[in-house]
Amino acid sequence: MKKINFGKAFMIGLFTLISSAGYSQVAAWQFSLPEPSKGQDVTAKATTIDPNLEQSVLTRGAAADPKKQGNTRGFSATFPVNTTKEESKKSNAYYQFTVQAKKGFKVSLTSIDAVLRRQLQSPYVYRWMYSLDGQDFTEIGKADITVEDLNNNGAKQPSVSLAQYKELQDVSSSKIITIRIYTWGATANTGDQRSFGFGKSNMKGSNVLAVKGLVSPVN
């Protein structure tokens, strides 16, 4: 039988608890309150934002067309047929938001949580990426992720960790963090089943996109 080092296990647990202390939701989006969205809004301001962050706005890349679909209480678009990640990047098939600390503060990001909604012929593979110059993007995580669930309300995705990326820690107000989610894999150029985006908030205003982290004064 393998012996358990309780002292080591305690120290690991204590370190995890301390390292996560103080981190909370710094930006989030819901689409039910005060009025349900139709899913075709051009942009969407964060409905929850840390008071020491600049407002964050959710937008679409040029290839994401919000006019050809509807997603009440959500935020979606119709995407072209891009079979690869590189095609997706070239055609600007993404959603995007920014995070920026106000003067005198810094921000550290730890995770992204999202509810994503796809249709039968829509893109179904995605990858989160980040940039500090708005041009060169670094992939987040070890692999691309697929969405198999066709639930009309969307499916909660695995939490995406950001804590291990040094560039996303203690970021001053002079820098803007740009976060994108690229998607690809649509199977048809026509039809009305090519919508991919953020899922439906319930009538209580549940978040479908949330970013956790820590905003603190600059020493």
C-alpha positions in Angstrom: 0.0 0.0 0.0 1.3 3.4 -0.9 2.1 5.6 2.1 0.5 9.1 2.1 2.8 12.0 3.1 0.2 14.0 5.1 2.6 16.8 5.8 3.3 17.3 2.1 -0.4 17.0 1.3 -1.2 19.6 3.9 1.4 22.1 2.5 0.1 21.6 -1.0 -3.5 22.2 0.1 -2.4 25.3 2.1 -0.5 26.7 -0.8 -3.5 26.2 -3.1 -5.8 27.9 -0.7 -3.4 30.9 -0.2 -2.7 31.3 -3.9 -6.4 31.5 -4.7 -7.3 33.8 -1.9 -8.5 37.2 -3.1 -9.3 36.2 -6.6 -12.8 36.8 -7.8 -14.9 37.7 -10.7 -13.6 40.9 -12.4 -15.7 40.9 -15.5 -18.8 39.0 -16.7 -21.7 39.1 -19.2 -25.3 38.1 -18.9 -28.0 38.7 -21.5 -31.4 38.6 -19.7 -31.5 41.7 -17.5 -32.8 44.3 -17.5 -34.2 43.4 -21.0 -33.5 40.1 -22.8 -31.1 40.5 -25.8 -32.0 39.2 -29.2 -28.5 37.9 -29.8 -27.9 40.2 -32.6 -26.5 43.2 -30.7 -23.4 44.6 -32.4 -21.5 44.8 -29.1 -22.1 44.0 -25.4 -20.7 45.8 -22.4 -19.8 43.7 -19.4 -22.7 43.6 -17.1 -20.4 43.0 -14.1 -17.1 44.9 -14.0 -14.6 45.6 -11.2 -14.7 49.3 -10.3 -11.0 49.6 -10.9 -11.1 48.2 -14.5 -12.0 50.1 -17.6 -15.3 49.0 -19.2 -14.9 45.7 -21.2 -16.9 45.2 -24.4 -17.6 42.0 -26.2 -17.3 42.3 -30.0 -17.1 40.0 -33.0 -14.5 39.6 -35.7 -15.3 40.5 -39.3 -16.3 36.9 -40.3 -18.9 36.6 -37.5 -22.3 37.9 -38.9 -24.9 38.6 -36.2 -27.6 39.5 -38.7 -28.3 36.0 -40.0 -29.4 34.4 -36.8 -31.1 35.0 -33.5 -30.2 33.9 -30.0 -32.6 35.4 -27.5 -30.8 36.0 -24.1 -27.5 35.2 -25.8 -24.8 36.6 -28.1 -24.1 34.7 -31.3 -23.2 34.9 -34.9 -23.2 32.9 -38.1 -19.7 31.9 -39.2 -18.3 30.9 -42.6 -16.9 27.4 -43.4 -13.3 27.5 -42.1 -11.9 24.0 -41.8 -8.7 24.9 -39.9 -7.6 27.2 -37.2 -5.4 29.1 -39.6 -8.3 29.8 -41.9 -10.3 31.0 -38.9 -7.5 33.4 -37.9 -7.1 34.7 -41.5 -10.9 35.4 -41.9 -11.2 36.9 -38.4 -13.7 34.3 -37.1 -13.7 35.2 -33.4 -15.2 36.9 -30.4 -13.1 39.4 -28.4 -13.0 41.4 -25.2 -10.4 43.5 -23.5 -9.3 43.9 -19.9 -7.5 47.1 -18.7 -6.8 48.3 -15.2 -7.5 51.9 -14.4 -4.7 54.3 -13.6 -3.0 53.4 -10.2 -4.1 49.7 -10.4 -2.9 46.4 -11.9 -4.8 43.3 -12.9 -4.0 39.6 -12.8 -6.2 37.1 -14.6 -6.7 33.5 -13.4 -9.6 31.9 -15.4 -12.3 32.2 -18.0 -15.6 30.4 -17.7 -18.1 30.3 -20.6 -21.3 28.7 -21.7 -21.1 28.2 -25.5 -24.0 27.4 -27.9 -23.6 25.8 -31.3 -25.9 24.5 -34.0 -25.8 21.4 -36.2 -23.8 23.0 -39.0 -21.9 25.6 -37.1 -18.2 25.7 -36.0 -17.6 23.3 -33.2 -13.9 23.6 -32.4 -12.4 26.6 -30.6 -9.3 28.0 -28.9 -8.9 30.9 -26.5 -6.0 33.3 -27.1 -4.5 36.4 -25.6 -2.4 39.4 -26.7 -0.9 42.4 -25.1 -0.4 44.4 -28.4 -3.7 43.4 -30.2 -1.8 41.8 -33.0 0.3 38.8 -31.8 -1.8 36.2 -30.1 -0.7 33.4 -27.8 -2.8 30.2 -27.6 -4.2 29.4 -24.2 -4.2 25.8 -23.0 -2.6 22.7 -24.4 -5.1 21.8 -27.0 -8.1 22.9 -29.1 -11.5 22.2 -27.6 -14.6 20.7 -29.3 -18.3 21.4 -28.5 -20.4 18.4 -29.1 -23.5 19.4 -27.1 -26.3 20.9 -29.2 -28.4 22.1 -26.3 -30.3 25.2 -27.3 -29.4 27.0 -24.1 -25.7 26.2 -24.6 -23.3 24.0 -22.7 -21.0 25.0 -19.9 -17.4 24.6 -20.9 -14.3 23.5 -18.9 -12.8 26.4 -17.0 -9.8 27.8 -18.8 -6.8 28.6 -16.5 -4.9 31.8 -17.1 -2.9 31.8 -13.8 0.2 30.1 -15.4 0.7 32.9 -18.0 3.2 35.4 -16.5 2.2 38.0 -19.1 -1.3 38.1 -17.6 -0.2 38.8 -14.1 0.3 42.2 -12.5 -0.6 44.0 -15.8 -0.5 47.8 -15.4 -2.9 50.3 -16.8 -0.5 51.1 -19.6 -1.3 47.8 -21.2 -4.5 46.4 -22.7 -5.1 42.6 -22.5 -7.1 41.4 -25.5 -8.8 38.0 -25.2 -10.2 36.2 -28.3 -12.0 32.9 -28.9 -11.4 31.6 -32.4 -13.8 29.0 -33.8 -13.8 26.8 -36.9 -15.3 23.6 -38.4 -18.7 24.8 -39.9 -19.9 22.2 -42.4 -22.2 24.3 -44.7 -22.1 27.7 -46.4 -25.9 27.9 -46.5 -28.7 27.1 -44.1 -29.9 28.5 -40.8 -28.0 26.1 -38.5 -24.6 27.8 -38.4 -24.8 29.9 -35.3 -22.0 29.7 -32.7 -21.7 31.9 -29.7 -22.4 32.4 -26.0 -25.4 30.6 -24.6 -28.6 31.8 -23.1 -28.7 33.5 -19.7 -31.7 32.3 -17.6 -34.4 34.7 -16.6 -32.4 35.5 -13.4 -29.5 36.8 -15.4 -27.0 34.0 -15.2 -23.6 34.8 -16.6 -22.5 33.0 -19.8 -19.0 34.5 -19.8 -17.0 35.4 -16.7 -13.4 36.3 -16.1 -11.8 35.8 -12.7 -8.7 37.5 -11.3 -7.4 40.1 -9.0 -7.3 43.9 -9.3 -5.0 45.7 -6.8 -3.4 49.0 -6.3 0.1 49.6 -7.7 2.6 49.7 -4.9 
